[in-house]
């Protein structure tokens, strides 16, 4: 990674934290530019992000607002801990003002009551959770139906049966939607509905199943990578002959030999060969 001047996602936070800790001038510049800080989805922040926030805030007059939900966290694999995060924040700032947003404007009464009842039984938060006191002025709406399935095929069939039942009862298709967590299962719904001659549109198609689109995207990324670092051999190999310009396997093998001999990247070796051919050996 270092030879290619690459960074992984996991490198970004430690390097940022290290920069702010070691470079006082850089830290001062950041503080001057960001006097007021707002953090959204605060329940998902990790310990390094907390440390970065501490550094960015003016130690004499901190001005920060965070917004989040202590009952949810989907980034546990990145060390985000919702319950601990909010407690730590209140410990850091003794004069913290907590505003609970408990009124729901979007969901039906049944959904809000069910969610509040479920969250109130959370052993970590329980009745103290803001969501446990959630309410809405909306109508109750339809009852919640829980349907367990043995496999994906049974789930798709059941959902498609329900779509046809609603259609037969007079519900327009434009008022129906199938929500799913895994993008890959969308194709299963599409195929099943197509067999039943029910028109539909997948709002989140699995584009990676299309080798043409995937190839074009990877080619473009390879050009960007090579522009950022001429030592990126993988990117060089990918786009050396794209579009076709007479650089085949044999030419790349020769460039590899030259790069070893001259102790440089294949890209730089190619530039040197071109220069020698132009100027003469």
N, C-alpha and C positions, 0 to 999 in steps of 0.2 A: 504494500500500500504506500509506503513512504517513497519508494523509487518512482511510483506513478503519480505521486502527489495527490493521492486519494484520501477521502475520509468516509468512514462508515457513519450511519445515523447515530450509532452509539458513541462516536467520537466527539460529536458536536458539543454536547453539554459539558463534559469534562474539560475540553479545550477552552470553551468560553469561560468557565469558572476559573481555570488556571490563569487565563489572560487578565481577568479582572482582579485576581488576587496578587498578581506579580507586577502589573503595569498600572501604577497609580495615576498616570496621566490619562490613560485610556479610560479608567474608571471615572475620573473627574469629567471627562467629555461625555460619557454615557449619562451620568447623573445630571449634567447641565441640559442635555437634550430631552431627558425623560423625567421631568419633575413630578408628573402625575402618572400613576401606573394603574391599569385595569387588567385583571386576569380573569378570563372566562374559563369555564370547565375546571374550576380550581380543584375539584376532587381528584383529578387525574395528574396533578403535578407530582414530580418525583423529588427526593431529597436534594439532588444537585440543583434542580430548578428553585427550590426554596432558598438554597444558599446564594444563588445568583440574585434572587429578589432582595435578599438581605443587603447584598453589596450595592445594588442599584439604588436603593432607597436612601434618601437624605437622612443621615443619622440624627439630625437635629429637628427636622420637620418632615417626617415621612408622610406621604400622601398616596394611599393605595386603597383600591376597592377590588374585592374578589367576588365572583359569582359562581355558585356551584351547587351540587346536590350531594349531601353527605350520604345518601342512601344508594348511590350508584357509582361504579367505577369499573371501567372496562380496560384500564391499563395497568392492572396488577402486575403483569409480566414486566413492566418497566419500573416497578417499585413504587407505583402510586398507591397510597393508602388513604382513602377518603376520610375515614373517621379520625385518624391520627392527624391528618393535614389540617383540618379545621380547628382542632384543639390546639395544635402547635401555633397556628396563626393567632388565636386569641391569647395565648401565653406570651407571644412576642409583642403584641400591642394591647396593653391593659385597657385602653380607652376604646376598644373596638365596639362599634355599634352594629348589632345584628338585626337585619330586616328579613323577616320570614315571608316568602311569597307563597302563600298557601291557597289562594283562590285560583282555580283552574277555569280558563275561558274556552278551552278547546274540546275537552272530552265530555262524554255523557255522564250523567249522575251515577249510573251503575258502575262504569269504569273507575271513576274517582273513588267511590266508596269501597270497591273491591281492592284497589291499590292501597288505600289508606289502611284498610283492615289487615292486609298482608304485611305491609311495612311495620305496623305497630307491633308485630310479633317478632321483629328482628331482634335477636338477642344482644346485638352490639349497640343498637340505638333505641329500639322499642318506642314507647309512647313519647319520648323526648324528641323524636324526629319531627322535623317541620312537615314532612309529607304525611305523617300520621294524622295531622289535623287538616289535611287538604279538603276543600269543599268546592262546590260549583253551583251556579244558579241555573245551569242547563237542565233540560228535562232528563228523566231517568234513562230513556232510550231502550234499546233491545237488551235482552239478557245475554250474559256471557256463556258461550258454549265451549267446553273443553273436550277435545276429541283426540285421544291417543291413537297412534298408528304403528303397525309392526314394521313398516318400511316406507320409503319415499313413494313407491308406486301406489300404495294404498292411500297415502296422503293426497297425491295428485288427483287420483280418481275421485275421492270424496269431495275435494274442492271443486272439481269440474262438474260433478253431479249437482252441487249447490248452485253453481253459476247457472246451469240449465234450469234448475228449479225456480230460481229467482226470475230468470228470463221468461219462463212460462207463466209466471204470476203477474207479469206486466212491468217488471223493473227494467228500465233501459240499460243496455250494456255500458253506455257511457257513465253510468252511475255506479259501476262495479269496479273493484280493484282487488288484486291479490298481492298482499304484502309478504315478502319472504326475506329471511336474514341472509341466506347463502345465495350469491348471485348465480352460481352454477345451476341451481334448481329452476331458474327461470325458463331455461330452454325446455325442461320437462313439461312445464305448464303450457308453453307455447305449442309444443308438438301435440300434446293431449287435446288442447282446445281446437287445434287445426283439424285433427281427425274428426272432431264432432262438428266441424264447420262453424265454429264460433270465432268470429274475427277478434283479434286482440293485438296489442302492441306491447313489446317488452321495453320498458323505460330504462332498463339497466342491462343491455345485452352483454354477454360474455365475449368481449372483443378478442380476448387472447386465444379463443378457439379458431380465429381466422388467421392462418399462417401468413397471408399476404400483408395484412395490416400490422401484424406483429413484427414481420421482417422489416417493413419500412420504418417503423418506429425505432427498432434496434439499430438500423443503419444510420438514421438521423442522430441518435444518441451517440453512436460511435464517432461520427464527424465532430460532434460537440466535444466529446472526450479527447479526441486527438488534437483539436484546436487548443484545448486547455493544457494538454501535456503530450508532447511528441514522443515521450517514452512509453506511452500506452500501447504495447505491442498487440494486445488482443484487439483493440480498436483498429489499429493499422491493418492487421490481417483481414478484418471484416470488410473494410471499405477500400482496400487498395485497388480493387478492380470493379468498383461500383461507383458510377456506371462503368461499363466495359471499356477498358483502355489498354488492353494487351498485356496486363500484368497477371500472369498465371502462376501456377504452383512453383514452376522452375525458377521464375524471376524472384519470387518471395524467398525461396531457399537460398538463392544467390545473395539476396540482400541480408539474409540472416548470417551468412558466412562473412560478408563485409562488415556487418555490425560487430561481430565478434573480433574481427581483425583490427578494426578501428576503434573498438571500445565505445560504441555509441548505439543509439536506437536504430531500428530499421528505417524509420522515417528520415532521420538525419543521414543515414547511409545512402538512402535513395537520393536525397538532395545533393550529396557529395558526388555520387555517380553521375548525376545529371550535369553537375557543374564541370566535372572532368571531361564528360563527353562534349560539352559545349566549348570548353577552353582547349581541349586536347590533352591526352595523357602525357 
